Amino acid sequence: MKEIKWGLIFVAAIILWLIIERLTGLHTHNIEYHAIFTNVFAMVAIVIYIIALRDKRASLPNQEMTWLQGFISGLKIAVVVAVLSPAVQLLVHYVISPQFFPNMKSHAIASGMMNDDQAEKYFNLTSYMMQSAIGALVMGAITAAVVALFLKRRS
């Protein structure tokens, strides 16, 4: 199933992106820029969805795809990503960047964005597991809907 393949590619891209964030100091000494640069991944996500839905369309008879076919395919990719999100969060926060949460809590408190309680509730593994899974579904559905609109093709 193409959607599983593209969901796995998307997850690999997320992991690679987070490694790059870690190596560029966005989880440590450049943490104040994290909120800005982490959103750049949205462009990577859109490109992956475009390539994935083009791949799906190419596999269909006469390379014709309705909006609904494209949307459902994109939604399946989002489900794969959402299901794998908790495992990605475990990998990131235990292996790739174990100091991310303490650093983000300190930054959020020091910059006045949050108090101690708010930072503790927001920057933790359980919260990020839920945020990543829900975010994958919501943003994946929106991205799939828009990309499918541009890639639909009928004769």
C-alpha atoms as an extended CHARMM CRD file, in Angstrom:
* protein
*
       155  EXT
         1         1  MET       CA              0.0000000000        0.0000000000        0.0000000000  PROA      1               0.0000000000
         2         2  LYS       CA              1.5150000000        3.3140000000       -1.1360000000  PROA      2               0.0000000000
         3         3  GLU       CA              0.1890000000        5.2140000000        1.8790000000  PROA      3               0.0000000000
         4         4  ILE       CA              2.1930000000        3.0850000000        4.3220000000  PROA      4               0.0000000000
         5         5  LYS       CA              5.3460000000        3.6920000000        2.2770000000  PROA      5               0.0000000000
         6         6  TRP       CA              4.7600000000        7.4600000000        2.2460000000  PROA      6               0.0000000000
         7         7  GLY       CA              3.8190000000        7.4980000000        5.9190000000  PROA      7               0.0000000000
         8         8  LEU       CA              7.1500000000        5.8350000000        6.7090000000  PROA      8               0.0000000000
         9         9  ILE       CA              8.9940000000        8.3070000000        4.4740000000  PROA      9               0.0000000000
        10        10  PHE       CA              7.2400000000       11.1480000000        6.3050000000  PROA      10              0.0000000000
        11        11  VAL       CA              8.2510000000        9.7370000000        9.6930000000  PROA      11              0.0000000000
        12        12  ALA       CA             11.8570000000        9.3680000000        8.4940000000  PROA      12              0.0000000000
        13        13  ALA       CA             11.7660000000       13.0150000000        7.3850000000  PROA      13              0.0000000000
        14        14  ILE       CA             10.4970000000       14.0600000000       10.8250000000  PROA      14              0.0000000000
        15        15  ILE       CA             13.3120000000       12.1780000000       12.5500000000  PROA      15              0.0000000000
        16        16  LEU       CA             15.9170000000       13.6480000000       10.1870000000  PROA      16              0.0000000000
        17        17  TRP       CA             14.4720000000       17.1440000000       10.7570000000  PROA      17              0.0000000000
        18        18  LEU       CA             14.6560000000       16.7160000000       14.5280000000  PROA      18              0.0000000000
        19        19  ILE       CA             18.2570000000       15.5340000000       14.2760000000  PROA      19              0.0000000000
        20        20  ILE       CA             19.0490000000       18.6650000000       12.2500000000  PROA      20              0.0000000000
        21        21  GLU       CA             17.2900000000       20.8050000000       14.8750000000  PROA      21              0.0000000000
        22        22  ARG       CA             19.3980000000       19.1680000000       17.5810000000  PROA      22              0.0000000000
        23        23  LEU       CA             22.6570000000       19.5710000000       15.6490000000  PROA      23              0.0000000000
        24        24  THR       CA             21.9760000000       23.2500000000       14.9100000000  PROA      24              0.0000000000
        25        25  GLY       CA             21.3910000000       23.9810000000       18.5890000000  PROA      25              0.0000000000
        26        26  LEU       CA             17.6440000000       24.5460000000       18.3510000000  PROA      26              0.0000000000
        27        27  HSD       CA             17.2310000000       22.2310000000       21.3410000000  PROA      27              0.0000000000
        28        28  THR       CA             20.0540000000       23.8670000000       23.3400000000  PROA      28              0.0000000000
        29        29  HSD       CA             21.9330000000       27.1400000000       22.8180000000  PROA      29              0.0000000000
        30        30  ASN       CA             19.6600000000       28.4090000000       20.0000000000  PROA      30              0.0000000000
        31        31  ILE       CA             16.4410000000       27.2890000000       21.6650000000  PROA      31              0.0000000000
        32        32  GLU       CA             14.9280000000       30.7820000000       21.4110000000  PROA      32              0.0000000000
        33        33  TYR       CA             14.6830000000       30.2240000000       17.6270000000  PROA      33              0.0000000000
        34        34  HSD       CA             13.1060000000       26.7750000000       17.8890000000  PROA      34              0.0000000000
        35        35  ALA       CA              9.4860000000       27.9280000000       17.5600000000  PROA      35              0.0000000000
        36        36  ILE       CA             10.3070000000       29.7740000000       14.3440000000  PROA      36              0.0000000000
        37        37  PHE       CA             12.4550000000       27.1900000000       12.5890000000  PROA      37              0.0000000000
        38        38  THR       CA             10.4750000000       24.1100000000       13.5710000000  PROA      38              0.0000000000
        39        39  ASN       CA              7.5870000000       25.5130000000       11.4980000000  PROA      39              0.0000000000
        40        40  VAL       CA              9.7720000000       25.4130000000        8.3750000000  PROA      40              0.0000000000
        41        41  PHE       CA              9.1000000000       21.6570000000        8.4040000000  PROA      41              0.0000000000
        42        42  ALA       CA              5.6220000000       22.4940000000        7.0760000000  PROA      42              0.0000000000
        43        43  MET       CA              7.2080000000       23.0760000000        3.6550000000  PROA      43              0.0000000000
        44        44  VAL       CA              8.9020000000       19.6800000000        3.8070000000  PROA      44              0.0000000000
        45        45  ALA       CA              5.5770000000       18.0980000000        4.7850000000  PROA      45              0.0000000000
        46        46  ILE       CA              3.7570000000       19.7070000000        1.8690000000  PROA      46              0.0000000000
        47        47  VAL       CA              6.4110000000       18.5450000000       -0.5910000000  PROA      47              0.0000000000
        48        48  ILE       CA              6.1630000000       14.9860000000        0.7400000000  PROA      48              0.0000000000
        49        49  TYR       CA              2.3670000000       15.0380000000        0.3670000000  PROA      49              0.0000000000
        50        50  ILE       CA              2.6520000000       16.3970000000       -3.1960000000  PROA      50              0.0000000000
        51        51  ILE       CA              5.0940000000       13.6590000000       -4.1910000000  PROA      51              0.0000000000
        52        52  ALA       CA              3.0330000000       10.9910000000       -2.4030000000  PROA      52              0.0000000000
        53        53  LEU       CA             -0.2460000000       11.9910000000       -4.0570000000  PROA      53              0.0000000000
        54        54  ARG       CA              1.4320000000       12.2610000000       -7.4560000000  PROA      54              0.0000000000
        55        55  ASP       CA              2.7200000000        8.7300000000       -6.8900000000  PROA      55              0.0000000000
        56        56  LYS       CA             -0.7950000000        7.6110000000       -5.9970000000  PROA      56              0.0000000000
        57        57  ARG       CA             -2.2740000000        9.3130000000       -9.0690000000  PROA      57              0.0000000000
        58        58  ALA       CA              0.3560000000        7.7010000000      -11.3230000000  PROA      58              0.0000000000
        59        59  SER       CA             -0.7150000000        4.2640000000      -10.0900000000  PROA      59              0.0000000000
        60        60  LEU       CA             -4.3810000000        4.7910000000      -10.9720000000  PROA      60              0.0000000000
        61        61  PRO       CA             -5.9690000000        3.8790000000      -14.3310000000  PROA      61              0.0000000000
        62        62  ASN       CA             -5.2810000000        6.6330000000      -16.9000000000  PROA      62              0.0000000000
        63        63  GLN       CA             -3.5460000000        8.5220000000      -14.0770000000  PROA      63              0.0000000000
        64        64  GLU       CA             -6.9030000000        9.9880000000      -13.0880000000  PROA      64              0.0000000000
        65        65  MET       CA             -7.5890000000       10.8220000000       -9.4640000000  PROA      65              0.0000000000
        66        66  THR       CA            -10.6140000000       12.4860000000       -7.9490000000  PROA      66              0.0000000000
        67        67  TRP       CA            -10.2940000000       14.8970000000       -5.0640000000  PROA      67              0.0000000000
        68        68  LEU       CA            -11.8140000000       12.2660000000       -2.7590000000  PROA      68              0.0000000000
        69        69  GLN       CA             -9.3160000000        9.6040000000       -3.8280000000  PROA      69              0.0000000000
        70        70  GLY       CA             -6.4440000000       11.9940000000       -3.1970000000  PROA      70              0.0000000000
        71        71  PHE       CA             -7.8570000000       13.1440000000        0.1200000000  PROA      71              0.0000000000
        72        72  ILE       CA             -8.3990000000        9.5880000000        1.3720000000  PROA      72              0.0000000000
        73        73  SER       CA             -4.8870000000        8.6150000000        0.3020000000  PROA      73              0.0000000000
        74        74  GLY       CA             -3.4580000000       11.6200000000        2.1470000000  PROA      74              0.0000000000
        75        75  LEU       CA             -5.5780000000       10.8450000000        5.1860000000  PROA      75              0.0000000000
        76        76  LYS       CA             -4.1970000000        7.3100000000        5.2610000000  PROA      76              0.0000000000
        77        77  ILE       CA             -0.6680000000        8.7510000000        5.2500000000  PROA      77              0.0000000000
        78        78  ALA       CA             -1.6660000000       10.9810000000        8.1760000000  PROA      78              0.0000000000
        79        79  VAL       CA             -2.9810000000        7.9670000000       10.0970000000  PROA      79              0.0000000000
        80        80  VAL       CA              0.3140000000        6.0990000000        9.5880000000  PROA      80              0.0000000000
        81        81  VAL       CA              2.2270000000        9.1490000000       10.8470000000  PROA      81              0.0000000000
        82        82  ALA       CA             -0.1460000000        9.6080000000       13.8030000000  PROA      82              0.0000000000
        83        83  VAL       CA              0.1520000000        5.9550000000       14.8370000000  PROA      83              0.0000000000
        84        84  LEU       CA              3.9590000000        6.1550000000       14.7220000000  PROA      84              0.0000000000
        85        85  SER       CA              4.1630000000        9.5770000000       16.4140000000  PROA      85              0.0000000000
        86        86  PRO       CA              4.4200000000        8.2980000000       19.9990000000  PROA      86              0.0000000000
        87        87  ALA       CA              7.3430000000        6.0470000000       19.0250000000  PROA      87              0.0000000000
        88        88  VAL       CA              9.0240000000        8.9800000000       17.2730000000  PROA      88              0.0000000000
        89        89  GLN       CA              8.6150000000       11.0860000000       20.4030000000  PROA      89              0.0000000000
        90        90  LEU       CA             10.1830000000        8.3400000000       22.5140000000  PROA      90              0.0000000000
        91        91  LEU       CA             13.1310000000        8.1200000000       20.1220000000  PROA      91              0.0000000000
        92        92  VAL       CA             13.6090000000       11.8780000000       20.0110000000  PROA      92              0.0000000000
        93        93  HSD       CA             13.3190000000       12.5660000000       23.7150000000  PROA      93              0.0000000000
        94        94  TYR       CA             15.2730000000        9.5670000000       24.9880000000  PROA      94              0.0000000000
        95        95  VAL       CA             17.9230000000        9.1830000000       22.2810000000  PROA      95              0.0000000000
        96        96  ILE       CA             18.2710000000       12.1890000000       19.9690000000  PROA      96              0.0000000000
        97        97  SER       CA             17.6210000000       15.0770000000       22.3420000000  PROA      97              0.0000000000
        98        98  PRO       CA             17.1150000000       14.0030000000       25.9640000000  PROA      98              0.0000000000
        99        99  GLN       CA             17.6450000000       17.5560000000       27.2650000000  PROA      99              0.0000000000
       100       100  PHE       CA             14.9070000000       19.0620000000       25.0710000000  PROA      100             0.0000000000
       101       101  PHE       CA             12.1880000000       19.2140000000       27.7430000000  PROA      101             0.0000000000
       102       102  PRO       CA             14.3410000000       20.6760000000       30.5350000000  PROA      102             0.0000000000
       103       103  ASN       CA             15.7670000000       23.2220000000       28.0940000000  PROA      103             0.0000000000
       104       104  MET       CA             12.3570000000       24.2120000000       26.7280000000  PROA      104             0.0000000000
       105       105  LYS       CA             10.8940000000       24.5190000000       30.2220000000  PROA      105             0.0000000000
       106       106  SER       CA             13.7650000000       26.7630000000       31.3060000000  PROA      106             0.0000000000
       107       107  HSD       CA             13.4770000000       28.8990000000       28.1800000000  PROA      107             0.0000000000
       108       108  ALA       CA              9.6900000000       29.2520000000       28.4340000000  PROA      108             0.0000000000
       109       109  ILE       CA              9.9290000000       30.2950000000       32.0990000000  PROA      109             0.0000000000
       110       110  ALA       CA             12.9450000000       32.6050000000       31.6430000000  PROA      110             0.0000000000
       111       111  SER       CA             11.3630000000       34.3600000000       28.6620000000  PROA      111             0.0000000000
       112       112  GLY       CA              8.0800000000       34.8570000000       30.5300000000  PROA      112             0.0000000000
       113       113  MET       CA              6.0410000000       32.7850000000       28.0630000000  PROA      113             0.0000000000
       114       114  MET       CA              4.9040000000       30.3830000000       30.7980000000  PROA      114             0.0000000000
       115       115  ASN       CA              5.0430000000       29.9400000000       34.5280000000  PROA      115             0.0000000000
       116       116  ASP       CA              6.5150000000       26.7960000000       36.1450000000  PROA      116             0.0000000000
       117       117  ASP       CA              3.1940000000       24.9400000000       36.2050000000  PROA      117             0.0000000000
       118       118  GLN       CA              2.3300000000       25.7130000000       32.5900000000  PROA      118             0.0000000000
       119       119  ALA       CA              5.7810000000       24.7150000000       31.3540000000  PROA      119             0.0000000000
       120       120  GLU       CA              5.6590000000       21.4630000000       33.3280000000  PROA      120             0.0000000000
       121       121  LYS       CA              2.2600000000       20.5450000000       31.8730000000  PROA      121             0.0000000000
       122       122  TYR       CA              3.1710000000       21.4700000000       28.2970000000  PROA      122             0.0000000000
       123       123  PHE       CA              6.7750000000       20.2790000000       27.9170000000  PROA      123             0.0000000000
       124       124  ASN       CA              6.6410000000       16.5910000000       28.7510000000  PROA      124             0.0000000000
       125       125  LEU       CA              6.5870000000       13.3090000000       26.8760000000  PROA      125             0.0000000000
       126       126  THR       CA              2.8880000000       12.5550000000       27.3680000000  PROA      126             0.0000000000
       127       127  SER       CA              1.8700000000       16.0010000000       26.1620000000  PROA      127             0.0000000000
       128       128  TYR       CA              4.1360000000       15.8180000000       23.1180000000  PROA      128             0.0000000000
       129       129  MET       CA              2.9350000000       12.3050000000       22.2410000000  PROA      129             0.0000000000
       130       130  MET       CA             -0.6550000000       13.5450000000       22.2100000000  PROA      130             0.0000000000
       131       131  GLN       CA              0.2100000000       16.7770000000       20.3950000000  PROA      131             0.0000000000
       132       132  SER       CA              2.1620000000       14.9580000000       17.7010000000  PROA      132             0.0000000000
       133       133  ALA       CA             -0.5110000000       12.3230000000       17.0670000000  PROA      133             0.0000000000
       134       134  ILE       CA             -3.3770000000       14.8180000000       16.9620000000  PROA      134             0.0000000000
       135       135  GLY       CA             -1.2840000000       17.2780000000       14.9600000000  PROA      135             0.0000000000
       136       136  ALA       CA             -0.4110000000       14.5830000000       12.4270000000  PROA      136             0.0000000000
       137       137  LEU       CA             -4.0920000000       13.8050000000       11.9010000000  PROA      137             0.0000000000
       138       138  VAL       CA             -5.3270000000       17.3950000000       11.7450000000  PROA      138             0.0000000000
       139       139  MET       CA             -2.4880000000       18.8800000000        9.7000000000  PROA      139             0.0000000000
       140       140  GLY       CA             -2.3280000000       15.7640000000        7.5380000000  PROA      140             0.0000000000
       141       141  ALA       CA             -6.0400000000       16.0260000000        6.7410000000  PROA      141             0.0000000000
       142       142  ILE       CA             -5.7500000000       19.7260000000        5.8790000000  PROA      142             0.0000000000
       143       143  THR       CA             -2.6490000000       19.1820000000        3.7540000000  PROA      143             0.0000000000
       144       144  ALA       CA             -4.2350000000       16.1890000000        2.0180000000  PROA      144             0.0000000000
       145       145  ALA       CA             -7.3870000000       18.1850000000        1.2420000000  PROA      145             0.0000000000
       146       146  VAL       CA             -5.4720000000       21.0780000000       -0.2950000000  PROA      146             0.0000000000
       147       147  VAL       CA             -2.9050000000       18.9960000000       -2.1950000000  PROA      147             0.0000000000
       148       148  ALA       CA             -5.6240000000       16.6730000000       -3.5360000000  PROA      148             0.0000000000
       149       149  LEU       CA             -7.4830000000       19.7240000000       -4.8360000000  PROA      149             0.0000000000
       150       150  PHE       CA             -4.4770000000       20.6890000000       -6.9620000000  PROA      150             0.0000000000
       151       151  LEU       CA             -3.6070000000       17.1620000000       -8.0690000000  PROA      151             0.0000000000
       152       152  LYS       CA             -7.0450000000       15.8510000000       -9.0080000000  PROA      152             0.0000000000
       153       153  ARG       CA             -7.2730000000       14.8950000000      -12.6410000000  PROA      153             0.0000000000
       154       154  ARG       CA            -10.1380000000       13.6260000000      -14.7590000000  PROA      154             0.0000000000
       155       155  SER       CA            -10.3360000000       13.1720000000      -18.5070000000  PROA      155             0.0000000000
